Amino acid sequence: SESTRLLDVYLFLFNDFLLITKIKRNKKKYGGSDTSFIPVCPSLTPELHSFIREGGFCTVLDQPIPLDRLILKNVAPI
């Protein structure tokens, strides 16, 4: 919100908080990376599944937002 630059983010909604992350591309290729946890997360998009399989990961942008402190508002499209 402090920048005019657009940033693609992934939101993860848990039972009691919202987590905002951005994707990081792994520059090093690890041949035997363990991706066995991916099938356990069926709610991930196909794009995020393939991104993680290629060695990418998500980094947290800020502290998790507790749902009891979250206010949702409709805004007009940009």
C-alpha positions, 0 to 999 in steps of 0.5 A, spaced: 500 500 500 505 504 500 508 503 493 505 504 486 508 498 484 504 492 483 506 486 486 503 479 485 502 476 492 499 469 494 494 469 500 493 463 505 487 463 509 488 459 515 482 458 521 485 464 525 489 469 520 491 471 513 498 470 511 500 474 505 506 472 501 510 473 494 513 468 490 521 467 490 524 464 484 530 459 486 536 461 482 539 454 484 537 448 481 536 442 486 536 435 483 533 432 488 528 437 492 523 434 496 516 436 493 512 430 497 508 435 501 505 438 494 499 433 494 497 434 501 495 441 499 490 440 494 487 448 495 494 450 491 493 453 484 496 449 478 501 455 477 503 454 484 504 447 484 509 447 478 512 453 481 514 449 487 516 443 483 521 447 480 524 449 486 521 456 487 518 458 494 513 463 498 516 468 502 512 472 508 511 479 506 509 482 513 506 479 520 500 474 519 493 478 520 489 476 525 482 475 522 479 478 528 482 484 526 481 484 519 476 488 515 474 487 508 471 492 504 469 492 496 473 497 492 472 499 485 477 496 480 483 500 478 
